[in-house]
Structures are given as structure tokens and as C-alpha cells.
Amino acid sequence: MQSPGATEGEIEMLLSEGRLLRTHVLRPTWHFVAPEDIGWMLSLTAERGSSRARG
């Protein structure tokens, strides 16, 4: 929705090439993230995810 002009085929190609990741990194909805950004995004959300896992 936030990638105007991108087609479903382009997104599928990026995913299959590993140039785009599909993840739940920010909340319980799917997000598409560049592989080079996943590290810092996980580090920002790790504390919240750990506290949820502990209950």
C-alpha cells in the first residue's frame, strides 16, 4: 500500500531473490522490509517481543 507503482509481480520477484523480507517485526501484521534494515528494526522491537513472550 505504501509502494505506489509496484506490481504484485515485482514484489514476488524481490521476495524470491531475497531482496525483500516479509516479517512481523513491528506488530502482528505483515511488513515488507529491506534485508539491510532488519537488524536495527529487530533491535528496536526486541524488548517488547521478549516481554510479551514472558507473559
TANORPE-V963271 format. One record per pair of residues at least 24 apart in sequence whose C-alpha atoms are under 8 Angstrom apart, sorted by the first residue. I is the first residue (numbers start at 1). J is the second residue. D is the distance in whole Angstrom. If there is no record, write none. Layout:
((I:J:D) (I:J:D))
This chain:
none
